[in-house]
Amino acid sequence: MNILLWHVHGSWTTAFVQGPHTYLVPVTPDRGPDGLGRARTFDWPATVREVTPQELASEPVDVVVLQRPHEWRLAEQWLGGRRPGRDLPAVYLEHNTPAGEVPRSRHPVADRDDVTLVHVTHFNRLFWDSGSTRAEVIEHGIVDPGHRYTGRLPRAAVVVNDPVRRGRFTGTDLLPALAEAAPLDVFGMRTDALAAHLGLSSDRCRTQELPQARLLGALAERRLYLHPVRWTSLGLSLLEAMHLGMPVVALATTEAVEAVPPGAGTLSTRPEELARAARHYLDEPEAAREDGTRARRAALGRYGLPRFLSDWERLLTEVRS
């Protein structure tokens, strides 16, 4: 198939484009949000083709994967008047938990009969009101980075973008107390002002933005992965850390309670319990390694790439027929 999708989430798309199709990714001269083109920090196969809006007008397309509400209008405009859901089969992929008046959260494609709504977690499907629209769940898949855990650095790794702006959503306010239990290495975009914002020393909270290829290696050197997120969809960095063989210390919120099984780390709604668990892993490296091995086993079983691609192949074939 020729599948049209915008480059919105690099990590998710990296798994999706490992399938057997041709993936058409819009590109614009400014490489803005509607035309990022191919990823520059992820390894995508040659089957991912950049196409300009002008080229899309005559490009054969079998399925459109929409991810943002305005892409309905954009797709029809760039596809020469062909309408997703009417003239072309369409899937709407929802990456996020609802925002606003939860749980009375109406999804933008609620009560439509021309599209299948796909959620990346069962938690998201539960909390979004999609009305009569057909809704399915295809859980995340991860390109296996290998069992690379060393845990040689007695520090906790956190991966988050915009922690100052997102604040309580990502548990930024919990970091000072957690940093007392384990020094933090926070990776992600726009993290440079975090330590000053929290009043933490540079030793208790170090920040860095790394490309994906270097990020995974850096994570694997840290003793544990810390996931203090209150309200967001299941972070792919959490699943990547588990694939690396890292033990997990996470708030028991959203889909994390499904992703992290007993023996793979500690889940709790009590920040003091997370701090206790972090100290335990710093003091007991062998326990951290054993729990990380179980985390990797669980992640491969539930979020492995073969299952993910198989689920998508089934759905794409169905909506195209």
N, C-alpha and C positions, 0 to 999 in steps of 0.2 A: 504494500500500500504506500501511497504518498500521504503523509500525515503532516498537516499544518499545525504548528504550535509556536507560541511566543516564548522566548527565553526569559522566564520570570524567576524561577528558582533553580539555581545552577546545580545544587546537589541532587534534587529530585530528577531533573532532566537528565543528568548524567546516567542515572539508572535506566530511565525510560528509553533513551536512544541506544541502549545495548540490544534492542530487539532487532528483528529481521527486515525492517522496513526502511524507506527513505523518509527522512525527517526534514521538513521545510521550515526554516527559522527565519523570520523577517529581519532584514537589516536596513537601517537608514543611515544617511551620511553622518549624522551626529552620534550614532549608536546610543540613542536615548532609550528610555524604558520600553518604548514600542518597537525598537529596532536594534536590540543589543547584538544580534547575530550570534555567531559561534562563541562559546566560552573561551576565555583566554587563560583561566587558571584551572580548568578541568580538562581531562583527557576525553575528547569526544571522537567517535569514529568518523570515517570519511563519508558515511551515509547521512551525516547531518549537513544539509546544504543551505547556505545563505541565499535568500531570495529578496529582491527589492519589491516594494509595493507595485511598481510598474510591471515587473515580471510575473507577479502573482495573478494578474488579470488573465493571463493565458496559460497558467500552470495547471496541469491536471492534479486535482486534489481528491482523495478518497474519503478522508475523515478530517474534521477540524476538532482540535482539543482546545477549548476555551478555558481561561483561568481567571479572567477579570471581567466585570460587567461590561466595560466599554468595548471589549473585543468583539461583541456581537456586531456593533456598528462598524468597527474597523475592518472586520473580516468581510462584511458585505461590500464595503467601499473598495477594498483592495482586491477582492476576488471578482471584480467586474460585475457586481450585482448579484452574484450567487449568494444565497442566504443560508447560513449554517442552520441546520435543523429542518429546513424545507427543501432546499436544492442540494444540500450536501449533508451527510450524516454528521452529527455533532455530539460531543461529550463535554460537559462542564466539570472541570476538576477544581474542587475546593480544598485548598491547602490549610485553611485557618479555622480556629475556633471563632464563634460569633463574638462580636463586640457590641456594646450598648446594653440594651435591656435584656439581659440573659435571665431566664431561658426563653423569654418571649422574643425570639430572634428569627425574623422572617428572612429566608434566603432569597437573594436576587432572582433566582430562577424557579421560585416556588410556583406551583400550579401551571407548569408548562408541559405540553405533550410532545414537544419537538426535540427533546434533549434528555440524555441520561446524566444525572448528577452523581459524581463520584467523589466520595470523601476518602481522606488518607487514614482516618482512624474511626473506630466505632464510637468513640466519645464525641467526635464532631458530628456524626450523623444523628446521635441522640440529642444534641443540643441545638442543632439547626432545625427550624421548622421549614420543611420543603413542600408542605401541602401535598398535592396529588402527583408531583413530579417523581418519576422513578428515581430512587436513590440507592446506590450501592456503595460498598466499601472495598477498596483495594489498598491494603496496607502497604507501607513503604517497603522498598527493596534497596539493598546496599550493595555496591560493587565491593567485594571483599578485599580489604587492604592487607589481609594477612594477620597472623598472630604476632604482633610486633612489640608487645608490652615488655618493658624492662622495669619500670617503676623506680628507677635509680634515684630520682629526685624526690625528696620527701616534701612534696607540695601537691596541692589540689589544682586540677585543671578545670577551668570554666570556659565555655564557648558561648558568646552572646554578642549580638550586634546592637549598637545604640543603647547600652545599659543605662546611661544617664537619662536619656529622653524617655525610655520605656519604663523605668522605675519599678513600681510594684508589680507590674505584669511579669517581669523577668526576675523578680526577687532581689533586685539591686539593694534594697534596704536591709536585706538579711546578711549581706556580705561582711559588714564590719564584725559582727559576732562570730561568723564562721571563720573569718580570717584570724581570730584569736586562737581557734582550734588548729587550723592548718594554714600556712601561708598560701596565697592564691596566685596562680598565673592565669590571667584572663585574656583570652584570645578573641578577636573579632574586630569588626569595623567600628570606628569612632569610639574607641575605648580609652584613648590617651588621657582624657580628663577624669577618668573614673576615680583614681586614688585620691586626687585632690578633692573631688566632690564628696567622697566618703570620709575624708580626714584620715586616711591610712598612709602609713609610711611606704616607701618604695619597696621595702623588703616584704612587707605583709601583703602587698597587692601590686604585682607587676603586670603590665599590659603589653600586648603586641598584636599586630595584624600580619598574618602570614598567608601566602597562597596555599591552596588546598594540598598540594604535593608535600609541602614542608610542614603544614599544620598537623597532619596525621602522625608524622614522626615525632613532632614535639609533644603531642598528647601522650604518646606511648611511653615517654620518659617520666611522666608524672605519676605519682603513687596512686592517685584515684581521680575519678571524674566526678565533679560536683555539679548538680543540676537543681538550682534553687528556684525554678520557674513556677510561678503561681498559675498563670493563665496564658497558655499558648498551645498551638498544636504540638504534637510530639516532635521534638527537635531531632533532626537527622544527625546532629553532632553527638547526641546521646547514643544513638544506634551505632554510629561509627566507632565511638569509644568502646562500646561493648564488643564490636567486631575485633578491635585491636587487642582485646583481652584485659580491659581495665575494669576494676570493681567500681560500682556506681553508688553514690550517695545522693539521694534525690527526694524532693518533696513529693508526697503521695497525692499528686493532683493530676488532673486531666488523664491522658492515656498512659502516663508513666507507670501506673499501678498494673497495667496489662503487660507492658514491655519488659519490666524488670522482675523476674521471678524470684522466689525465696532462694537464698544462697548465692545470688549474684551481686549482692550489695545490701544497702539499707534504704528503705522507703519509710517516710514518716511525715505527718503534718506538724510535728513539733521540731522547730529549728534546733533546740538544744539536743535532741536525739541525733540530728544530722551532725552536729558538732562532735558529739561523742563518737559516732561512727568514723568520722574523719580522723580523730585522734587515734582511734584503734588501728586504722590502716597505717598511719605514720609509725606507730610503735610496733606493729606486727607485719612486716613486709611479706612473710610467707602466707599469712591469712589473706592479704590483699591479692597475691598472685593466685591463690586457689579460688577465691571468689571471682576474680577476673576471668579465669578459665571457664567457670560455669556461665559467666555473662556472655562470653563469646559463643559457647555452645548454644545457649538459648537464642541469641541473636541470629546465628546462622540458620537455626531451625525455623524461626518465625519470619525473619526479615531478609532471608537470602534472596539473591537475584533470580534464580530459576523460578521460584514460586511467584515472585512479583511479575516477571515477564509472562509467565503462563496465564496469570489472572488477567493481565491486560490484553493478551492475544485473544482470549475467549471473548472479552467484552468488545474489542474492536471488530472482530469478525462478526459478532452478533449485530452491532449497530450498523455495519456496512451492508448486511444482507437484506 
